[in-house]
Amino acid sequence: MEKRSLGRTGLSIAPIVFGGNVFGWTADEKTSFALLDAFFDVGFNAIDTADVYSAWVDGHVGGESEAIIGKWLKQSSVKREDAVIVTKVGFDNRGQKTGLSAKWIAEAVEASLKRLQTDYIDLYLAHKPDPEVPLEETLAAFAKLKEQGKIRAIGCSNYSASQLQEALDVATKNNLPRYDVLQPEYNLYNRADFEGPIADLCVKEEIGVINYYSLAAGFLTGKYRAKADTEGVARSYRVGDYVNTRGLAVLGAMDAVAVQTGAKLADIALAWLLRKKAVTAPIASATSLSQLESFKRAVDLKLTDEMMTLLDKAGA
């Protein structure tokens, strides 16, 4: 399978990243292991997680996803150097410790390494901006971890164009490592926050982009076309937001492309992202092997310019 350079990190990843937020939540340990085995067997190689996944579940405290990935790595035939592990630090969820202070980053990385059962993290992301901590302190903390060999590259998530530009400027001014990867929310429905200044900045500065919510919490699979369809769904609080006039217009355009290509809607949603210049690889989750098959189909699906225009207009 083709590999793409992830910005200036030196990391090469397959075109889709597995979203590990489901591990220990909607996918138990046995299912998670089977999904990861199949994911790597096909030729994919990158997994995204965070130290707070899945603290939103009753009885969970965060770190459950990392722990499952760590257990899988230990028993898997996949060599550690053949897996690209992405995790994040600095997000508050149900009162979890939070922040991007040097002290907390130093503590958090050790906890993540222990759960992941590895001695290094390929890509370590600031999960969200921390206005209480100077950027110099955060970047210096990441620099120390790189020097110690505990992380290979750094990036950020949920940053605006101005916040990312400021971080780049601070890194340059202080001779510190810069954020080489951005993880924004971006999909065929949610486009406004990424398209424009921040996407342009990523292209200009050669910043890798691995976007989350690629399938809009499952809405872009076409399963949810009325509010009633979302009842009892794990992500109903998000999916319901998409069931509106614009959302249904997006699904209508996707239906038209599906008729032309024979592809499933999830394949089309991911293939659309793969055609976007600023995107290195979308993040997508799966809780069954049948859902996982969509990843490979999306990589193989070639949308025409006419199809891209149709989809772009529907989601504008």
ABEGO torsion letter per residue (X at the ends): XBBBBBEAAGBBBBABBBBAAABGBABBAAAAAAAAAAAAAAGBABBBBBAAOBAABBGBAEGAAAAAAAAAAAABABBAAABBBBBBBGBBBGGBBBEABAAAAAAAAAAAAAAAGBABBABBBBABBBAABBAAAAAAAAAAAAAAGABABBBBBGBBAAAAAAAAAAAAAAGBBBBABBBBBBBAABAAAABEAAAAAAAAAGBBBBBBGAAGGGAAAGABABAAAABGBAAAAAAAAABBAAAAAAAAAAAAAAAAAGBBAAAAAAAAAAABAABABBBBBBABAAAAAAAAAAAABBBBAAAAAAAAAAAX
